[in-house]
């Protein structure tokens, strides 16, 4: 896909009600987006599928929903207060701002910035030295603003899992190994936000933290690398030729990590991370014990010992996963002069649309009865506006996998035409069999 493909996807998202720029009537609000009627359905379908795969399909993985606001000492223990920074560089000529590591691959602190050209205006010698900028959003608790009442909007969901892991383990009587999964909002004050919903200030994370006995972490890492990679292919239907692993080298590893891998996708703007799988060792639990004064060790009854579990983290951005799906599904079917979102049927926001051929002769009534029956099983729409061809193409852009056309023959033999989105093939089927046929084709029965 070319860079311009992203512009076409953004245009389609607005046109068909997937994603809107936040506060658009006020000129927009940078790096924040609203999810329209189709976008919120798609987002919910993705998160529900992830939740099912991570919790329902595993006996030893449990769910959690921790607070967005947490004790500020949590962020001191995690290192976010002191070290959650981006190095920023400004151009004094055109006022453009960049992350330092985007302009220099080497050690940016020792780079000769007066010799580097500004990518925007092309001048040399006008870039400032890097300055550190903390990405956390501050807020205040209570009626009076003061330094003693500072709190933070969480920049990640993982810490809420770590501080609750013993409560979850004890209340649910779990033994090592076990995992805790969470989906929730996180906030980062991104200064350089770009590429649509890939990097935003408000986003949702889908994380699972897997607690294992030290020494079993290497095998657990291999296991979760394979499971998470296969999720994109088997469950989301992503083209495997546009997926790859990237291993973090020693210079890329976070100070607490023993090993780290990214699942990357080839977006229109290049290969970029969609999900990370990390061996965080016992760093987080040790730090929270140090800062809280509470014992964070797991009591292993079988071994008759206590230890800090190692943690294998799988961390995915729901927004990035959604963008991956949109990019992978976008198809310019030039042979038929149409744009198609080839979304996997089980992810599609709307599973079927019911279209009476004409607005009379009792066809709308039959169409509404079909909608009433189908909507008990999945999301379905009714559409009688415009020619049948235009209605088909509208739904192709929306990613709707099936179009059901009610015509005069429907009155005679209780059948309809079922059109398939991708190949445009049409079958004559019984109205009574529609739910079963569509469920079989969606592979969700």
Buried (B, 14 or more C-beta within 10 A) or exposed (E): BEEEBBEBBBEBBEEBBBBBBBEEEEEEBEBBBEBBBBBBBBBEBBBBBBBEBBBEEBEBBBBBEBEBEBBBEBBEBBBBBEEBBBBBBBBEBBEBBBBBBEBBEEEBEEBEBEEBBBEEEEEEEBBBEBEEBBBBBEEEEEEEEEEEEEBBBBBBBBBBBBBBBBEBBEEEEBEBBBBBBBBBEBBBBBBBBEBBBBBBBBBBBBBBBBBBBEEBBBEBBEBBBEBBBEBBEEBBBBEEEBBEEBEBEEEEBEEBBBBBBBBBBBBBBEEBBBBBBBBBBBBBBBBBBEBBEEEBBBBBEEEEEEBBBBBBBBBBBBBBBBBBBBBBBBEEBEEEEBBBBBBBBBBBBBBBBBBBBEEEEEBBEBBBEBBEBBBEBBBBBBBBEEEBEEBBBBBBBBBBBBBBBBBEBBBEEEBBBBBBBEEBEEEEBEBEEBBEBBBEBBEEE
